[in-house]
């Protein structure tokens, strides 16, 4: 009942904006997940930020930012950790 009341307090535009943000988060999580899987399989190979960006069809700098924002550590820290294992 509380959720219904909260939703009713917001305009349709506010709800749409919120849903778009959530969709964006889901897309970023999918990108990071795909990159992590790729790295897990190819960690012994030479990897570049440009190459990883191409895999998920995004700007390499943006990918690096999203990876850190999503996981809490850098792409290179993840790659090094996977290589050590």
FIVOKE-515437 format. One record per residue: x, z negated, y of N, C-alpha, C in turn; residue in three letters. Coordinates in steps of 0.001 Angstrom, whole numbers. Each point is the difference from the previous one (the first is absolute). Layout:
N
[rec [X; Z; Y]; [X; Z; Y]; [X; Z; Y]; ALA]
...
//
This chain:
85
[rec [823; 0; -1184]; [-823; 0; 1184]; [874; 0; 1256]; UNK]
[rec [1118; -720; -45]; [902; -61; 1143]; [604; 1376; 262]; UNK]
[rec [414; 714; -1064]; [583; 1326; 171]; [-984; 951; 648]; UNK]
[rec [-1253; -25; -417]; [-1020; 864; 579]; [-148; -280; 1491]; UNK]
[rec [-1; -1249; 360]; [-113; -381; 1407]; [1204; 501; 780]; UNK]
[rec [1195; -140; -569]; [1217; 447; 672]; [-26; 1510; 203]; UNK]
[rec [-390; 736; -1011]; [-71; 1454; 108]; [-1026; 394; 1057]; UNK]
[rec [-1119; -691; 22]; [-1051; 319; 959]; [455; -214; 1444]; UNK]
[rec [996; -834; 210]; [497; -266; 1345]; [851; 1136; 547]; UNK]
[rec [493; 876; -858]; [900; 1071; 426]; [-754; 1321; 124]; UNK]
[rec [464; 817; 919]; [-604; 1318; 165]; [457; 904; -1139]; UNK]
[rec [-717; 1079; -194]; [369; 968; -1024]; [1395; 552; 236]; UNK]
[rec [353; 199; 1263]; [1323; 532; 345]; [1106; -969; -413]; UNK]
[rec [-213; -1294; 215]; [989; -1012; -389]; [178; -18; -1521]; UNK]
[rec [-1089; 137; -724]; [68; -2; -1463]; [751; 1231; -489]; UNK]
[rec [-276; 1151; 584]; [690; 1229; -384]; [1496; -113; 283]; UNK]
[rec [358; -547; 1147]; [1411; -205; 344]; [672; -911; -1022]; UNK]
[rec [-669; -1067; -369]; [534; -936; -1002]; [198; 706; -1343]; UNK]
[rec [-979; 793; -427]; [101; 701; -1279]; [1136; 1020; 14]; UNK]
[rec [187; 674; 1127]; [1098; 970; 107]; [1352; -697; -129]; UNK]
[rec [124; -1188; 587]; [1244; -765; -116]; [248; -390; -1449]; UNK]
[rec [-1051; -412; -695]; [129; -379; -1400]; [415; 1203; -845]; UNK]
[rec [-583; 1166; 293]; [360; 1214; -729]; [1472; 325; 224]; UNK]
[rec [456; -171; 1230]; [1410; 246; 302]; [911; -924; -780]; UNK]
[rec [-394; -1263; -134]; [792; -956; -772]; [68; 416; -1455]; UNK]
[rec [-1114; 453; -543]; [-35; 434; -1396]; [915; 1196; -202]; UNK]
[rec [-19; 945; 928]; [873; 1180; -105]; [1475; -406; 43]; UNK]
[rec [334; -945; 882]; [1395; -453; 82]; [420; -704; -1283]; UNK]
[rec [-880; -795; -564]; [315; -687; -1255]; [205; 1021; -1114]; UNK]
[rec [-801; 1046; -26]; [166; 1063; -1000]; [1350; 684; 164]; UNK]
[rec [382; 291; 1243]; [1292; 640; 252]; [1145; -879; -482]; UNK]
[rec [-48; -1268; 350]; [1064; -925; -390]; [57; -132; -1518]; UNK]
[rec [-1142; -88; -637]; [-53; -104; -1456]; [612; 1235; -657]; UNK]
[rec [-333; 1164; 522]; [547; 1249; -543]; [1519; 54; 165]; UNK]
[rec [489; -416; 1151]; [1442; -2; 241]; [701; -999; -917]; UNK]
[rec [-593; -1182; -177]; [608; -1006; -878]; [100; 529; -1434]; UNK]
[rec [-1034; 663; -469]; [31; 577; -1350]; [1077; 1071; -103]; UNK]
[rec [105; 840; 1036]; [1018; 1049; 10]; [1401; -615; -40]; UNK]
[rec [208; -997; 818]; [1309; -665; 43]; [320; -638; -1347]; UNK]
[rec [-974; -642; -624]; [210; -630; -1298]; [510; 1003; -1033]; UNK]
[rec [-512; 1216; 42]; [395; 1034; -960]; [1321; 667; 395]; UNK]
[rec [238; 153; 1301]; [1141; 783; 483]; [1072; -838; 703]; UNK]
[rec [8; -1306; -216]; [909; -865; 769]; [1481; 297; -249]; UNK]
[rec [322; 587; -1127]; [1410; 298; -268]; [449; 1304; 669]; UNK]
[rec [-937; 734; 574]; [317; 1249; 678]; [251; -248; 1486]; UNK]
[rec [586; 1000; 643]; [178; -77; 1447]; [-1374; 169; 649]; UNK]
[rec [-380; -960; 836]; [-1291; 41; 678]; [214; 7; 1506]; UNK]
[rec [-807; 783; 687]; [72; 14; 1463]; [-1386; -318; 562]; UNK]
[rec [-4; -497; 1208]; [-1253; -318; 672]; [-831; 1272; 189]; UNK]
[rec [661; 1101; 326]; [-707; 1276; 168]; [-674; 421; -1305]; UNK]
[rec [704; -143; -1097]; [-539; 352; -1317]; [-1225; -862; -331]; UNK]
[rec [105; -1306; 254]; [-1107; -905; -291]; [-1201; 310; 889]; UNK]
[rec [255; 352; 1252]; [-1081; 379; 905]; [-732; 1242; -481]; UNK]
[rec [751; 960; -531]; [-615; 1224; -523]; [-921; -296; -1176]; UNK]
[rec [363; -960; -810]; [-793; -326; -1189]; [-1405; -446; 380]; UNK]
[rec [-105; -773; 1064]; [-1329; -483; 420]; [-505; 729; 1247]; UNK]
[rec [660; 1090; 353]; [-434; 864; 1099]; [-155; -767; 1309]; UNK]
[rec [1049; -743; 355]; [-39; -747; 1253]; [1373; -14; 649]; UNK]
[rec [34; -324; 1266]; [1237; -92; 753]; [884; -1087; -604]; UNK]
[rec [1272; 285; -248]; [898; -981; -613]; [87; -1325; 764]; UNK]
[rec [65; 70; 1325]; [72; -1236; 785]; [-1275; -819; -134]; UNK]
[rec [-1124; 690; 1]; [-1279; -679; -170]; [-79; -638; -1387]; UNK]
[rec [446; 714; -1009]; [5; -534; -1362]; [829; -1275; -69]; UNK]
[rec [1158; 21; 605]; [871; -1173; 9]; [-709; -1185; 650]; UNK]
[rec [-659; 247; 1124]; [-732; -1052; 710]; [-1145; -536; -864]; UNK]
[rec [-780; 900; -583]; [-1149; -397; -819]; [457; -773; -1232]; UNK]
[rec [1099; 419; -600]; [508; -678; -1189]; [359; -1447; 342]; UNK]
[rec [731; -179; 1087]; [380; -1349; 412]; [-1229; -839; 371]; UNK]
[rec [-928; 602; 718]; [-1209; -719; 428]; [-847; -417; -1210]; UNK]
[rec [-40; 847; -1016]; [-831; -253; -1174]; [649; -965; -985]; UNK]
[rec [1308; 149; -204]; [672; -791; -1042]; [767; -1202; 531]; UNK]
[rec [414; 77; 1266]; [790; -1080; 572]; [1500; 234; -113]; UNK]
[rec [411; 1098; -612]; [1421; 330; -64]; [196; 1499; 184]; UNK]
[rec [1234; 399; 294]; [272; 1404; 304]; [39; 842; -1272]; UNK]
[rec [-161; 1290; 198]; [117; 944; -1114]; [1353; -133; -682]; UNK]
[rec [1050; -97; 817]; [1343; -46; -576]; [230; -1294; -773]; UNK]
[rec [-548; -1099; 466]; [97; -1250; -766]; [-685; 146; -1351]; UNK]
[rec [-1140; 680; -16]; [-720; 218; -1258]; [820; 884; -935]; UNK]
[rec [551; 1080; 540]; [806; 907; -823]; [1201; -734; -586]; UNK]
[rec [692; -760; 801]; [1177; -754; -470]; [-409; -988; -1073]; UNK]
[rec [-1091; -713; 213]; [-470; -965; -994]; [-325; 679; -1318]; UNK]
[rec [-619; 1169; 59]; [-330; 736; -1241]; [1269; 483; -694]; UNK]
[rec [1010; 379; 770]; [1252; 473; -606]; [766; -1135; -661]; UNK]
[rec [-105; -1190; 556]; [685; -1162; -558]; [-621; -405; -1335]; UNK]
[rec [-1314; 125; -99]; [-698; -367; -1243]; [403; 881; -1082]; UNK]
//
